[in-house]
Amino acid sequence: MDVTKVKRFFVLSSPRSGTHMLRTSLDNHPQVLCMTEMFNPDYTEGKYHFTPDTPASEILANYIFTQENMAHSCVGFLLHRGGARFGNWPDLWSILEQDKELGVISLRRQNLLRRYFSVQLMKNQDLEGNPPTPMHFDKDTLIQDFQRQESQVAEFDKRFGDHPLITVTYEDLCDRYPETMNRVQAFLHLTPANLQPSTKKRPTPALAAVIANYAELKREFANTQWFSFFDD
């Protein structure tokens, strides 16, 4: 499809995959309004005048793609493949699928072990800022999470395959930020700008230092397609 038609978009992501970095980078572009997870009550409660009972079509029309917001060249929002609570919006995905001019930025994290660790760290974060205590991970639990993430990415990329769609990885954002953001800006047909995220990336710890049974897991995953995740 013609990328010049991409005036409305959403970032399709998974938790701990660079969503905040990408959203704030895009929102810092003078032509873009990139909103948060508008269909996640954890992010919208008390900030907007809609509730979980408000139809998805009304939220899209009256809170996201409004006439005022569309004064920007591009307007978008965030949507997790499976992390947000969509029970109150059962028709959301079908509405988005039917809108063939809606652009999709498919964001994913290649190293799913680091993504899993980051999710667990957030669940058990130390509010005093102390270094994390090494965690013990179960092999079967990791495999289930890896397979679920891979399945979701493939499912949703296929689901929106007839939309304008671009794939972005967390690793690209971290290691090749200028080139990656230039590619995203071209996809959205924006005037190129020197973008920066609103917050700096935190130092990445060595997995061997934060996973108590790292050496054991590395041996157990040696002959699997996920061995490359053990990158230390």
Secondary structure, 3 states (H helix, E strand, C coil): CCHHHCCEEEEEECCCCCHHHHHHHHHCCCCEEEEEECCCHHHHCCCCCCCCCCCHHHHHHHHHCCCCHHHCCEEEEEEECCCCCCCCCCCHHHHHHHCCCCEEEEEECCCHHHHHHHHHHHHCCCCCCCCCCCECCCHHHHHHHHHHHHHHHHHHHHHCCCCCEEEEEHHHHHHCHHHHHHHHHHHCCCCCCCCCCCCCCCCCCCHHHHECCHHHHHHHCCCCCCHHHCCC
